């Protein structure tokens, strides 16, 4: 016995007129076929969900591989940057040492010239005082 027949019989037993009982059953059947999912619909949705889960697992696997690759790339970049900074630091130290030695040489040169200028000025003043 189908659900519709059972419902119709139950409605007529409680003294609902046959026409109204038939309308209720037809309305319920129409609503059930239009709005409720069938077993086939549920099976299709389950299959779709399984497919989506598989695709998500694949994407997550790819993301994990890219994450590992990205971490390796960052580690390599860090090593390269450290090496470049070390090279730059040593070059700057060498350049600074060169500048310091050049400054020392210029200091000696300026001191020598100032000494000669002092001796010359003193000799000139003594010569002027001697002749006056």
C-alpha positions, 0 to 999 in steps of 0.5 A: 500500500502506498503512502498516498493510499494510506493517507487517503484512507486515513483522511476518509476514516476521520470523516473528511470528504473524498474530494478534500482528501484527494486534494490533500493527497495530490497536493502532498504528492506534488509537493513531495515530488517538486521539493523533496530529494529522491534517493537518486538525487541524494546519490548524485549529491554524495558522488559530487561531494566525494569528487569535491573531496578528492579534488580538495585533497589534490589541491592541498597536496599541491599546496603542501609541495609548493609550501616546501618549495617556497620554504626552500627558496626562502632559505636559499635567498637568505643564504645568498643575501647573507653571503652578499652582505658579508662580501659587501661588509668586507669590501666596505672594510677594505675601502674604509682602511684605504680611506684611513691610510690616505687620510694619514698620508694627507695628514703627514703631508699637511703637517710637513707643508705647515712646518715648511710654511712656518719655517719660511715665515719665521725666516722671512720675519727674521730677515725683515727684522735683520734689515730694519 
